[in-house]
Amino acid sequence: MLLGEKAPPIYRVVTIGDASVGKTSIINKLVHNEFNKNEQTTVGAMFVMHLSQVGGDHVEMQIWDTAGQEKFRALGPIYYRNANVGIIVIDITSIRSFEHVEEWIINFRRIAGNDALLIVAANKADMASERQVSDDMLNQWSEKTGMKWFLTSALDGTGIHEMFNYIADHLLRNSPHGVPISTPAARPNPSSNKNSENSGCAC
């Protein structure tokens, strides 16, 4: 950044959802263009910084990856506070992950409020043959709730940049100054805060 140039606002983006739906994998694909089919389960939470460009404007996002396991969900409110965006990640091969969306909405809204953008990433688009959550189901849900959804794949990158470009554009139009960032304790490294046990594919 040049001397005298104004720093871009920083926005907090929080990924939430059940365990093993692919939250970590989506973030790694976006930031590092990497995919690990044996991605390990996140413990607690971690974050990465990501800079998006919309036209001539820059949007800096502090993207939080939160644990989906039941035993860690009590920590959620720590990371939801002051969030500008929540991304509920579901696994289209797991109807249960879709059935839990309403619970995630309630928990997020209770802390982040109604002004934060909330969308759904319907992940694992590359596993269409095992799909349990159809476009029709998602479209009906979208019409009912007014929330937008994106079909994504952390394996091949489908929909990920489109989703974050949408988020960046929304933030510039609706919250041009960002919010003060008070970072909860976590290590800003997508590979440093992991469970040592393999959780299987999180694509």
N, C-alpha and C positions, 0 to 999 in steps of 0.2 A: 504494500500500500504506500503511495507517495505521501511525502510530508504535507500535512494540511488536508489530505483527502479524508473524507468522513468514513469511518468504519461502518460496514453494513450492520443493520440490526440483527440480533441473535434471537432465534425462536426455539422454543422447546417443543420437540416432537416425541411422542411416547408410543412405542409399539406394545400392544397388549394382546392377550389371547391365551388359549390353552397351551400346555406344554407340547413341544414337538410339531407345531403347525408351521414353523419356518421363519419366525421373527428374526433370529440371528442371521439366517441364510439370506434373507431379503436385504438386510443392512450390509452384509459383506459383499453381496452382488452389486449393490448401489455404489458403495465406497471403494471397494478394492477390485471389483469385477472378478470375484473368486466364488467358487462353490465347493463345499466340502460335503460329500454325501454322508459322512459320519460325524456331522456337526454335533458337538456335545451340548448338554443342557446348560442353560444360563443359571447361575446361582445369584440370587439377589437382583442386581441390575448393573449395567455398564452403559457407557455412551461413547459415541464418536461424533466428530464435527464434520459437516458436509456443506459445501458452498454450491448453491445453484444460481444460474443466471437466467433472468427473465428480461428479454430485451436488453437494455443497457443497465439494468439494475441487478444487484447481487443480493442473495438471500442466504444468510448463514444459519444453519440448523444444528441444534444440539439434539441428536437423535438417540433416544434412550431405548435400550433393549431390556425388557423386564421379564422376570421368571414367571412362567405360567403354572408351575406346580402349586397345588393347594397350600402347602406349608409355607410358601413365600408370599401368598397373596395379601397378607396383612401389611406387607411393605409397600404395596401399590400406591396408597395415598401420598407417600413421601415423594414419589416421582410424578404423580398426576398434578400436584399443586403448581399453579402458574403455567400449566401446559397450554400451548397455542393449538396443538393438534394431537388427536389420538387416532392411531391406526389399529383397528381390531383385525388381527390376522386370523383367518380360519383356514382349515385344510379341506379342500373340496372332496377329498376321499373319506372324510369323517363327518357324518351328519351330526354327531355329538358336538363338534366344535362350532357348528352353525347354530345348534340349539342353545348354546351358551352365550350367544351374542348379546341377548337382552340383559343378561347379568353383567356383562362387561360394560355395557352402555350405562346402566344404573350406577355402578361403582365409579366409573370415570366421571360422569356428570355430577355426582355428589361432591366431588372434590374440585374438579376443573371448572365446573359451571357450564352454563348453556351457550356461552359465546365461543367456546373452543370448537374448532372444526373436528368432526368425528366421521371417519370413513371406514370402509371394510376392504381389506385385501384378501380376495379369494385365491389362496395360494395353491401351488402344485398343479398348475395348468398342464404341465407336461405329463401328468398321470391320468389322462382323460379316460382311459379304459377302466379305471377304478373309481370313477367319479360318483359321488353320492349326492352332491349339492349342485343342482342344475342352474343354468342361466335363468330359466323361468322362475325358479324358487327365489333367486337373488333379486330378480326384477320385481317380483311381487312384494318382497320384503322392502325393496327400495321405494316403491310407490307408497307403501304403508307408512314408512318411517321418514321419508324425505331425505334419506342418507344415500350418498353415492358409494358405489363399489367398483373395484378394479380387479380383473382377472390377472393374476401374476404367476410367475414361475421363477424361483431363485436359481433353477438349473440353467435355463436358457435366457433369462432376463425379461421374458414377456411381461409387459405392463408396468415394470418397476419404475423406469425413468418417466413414463407417462404419468404415473401416480404422483411422483415427487415434483414433477413440473406443475401439475395441477395444484399441489399443496403450496408451492412457492408463489404461484400466481395469486392464489387465494390470500395468502399472507400479505403480499404487497398491496392488494386492493382493500383488505379489511383491517389490517393491523400494521400500518407502514412503519411504526416505530419499535415494534417488538415489545418485549416485556423484560423487566429486570431479571437476570438469571442468578439464582442462588442454588449452586450445584450441591445436591446431596452427596454424601460420601460414596464414591465409586471410582474405579480405575478407568480412565479414558482409553481403553485398549480392548478391541473386540476379541482378542484371543487370550486375555490374561485372567478373566474371571469366569472360569468354567468348572463345571462338575467333572471330576475325573472319570465318571462312569459314562460309557457310550450310550446315547439315547436313541441311536438309529438315525435314519434319514430325516432331515428337517428341510427338505427341498421345497 
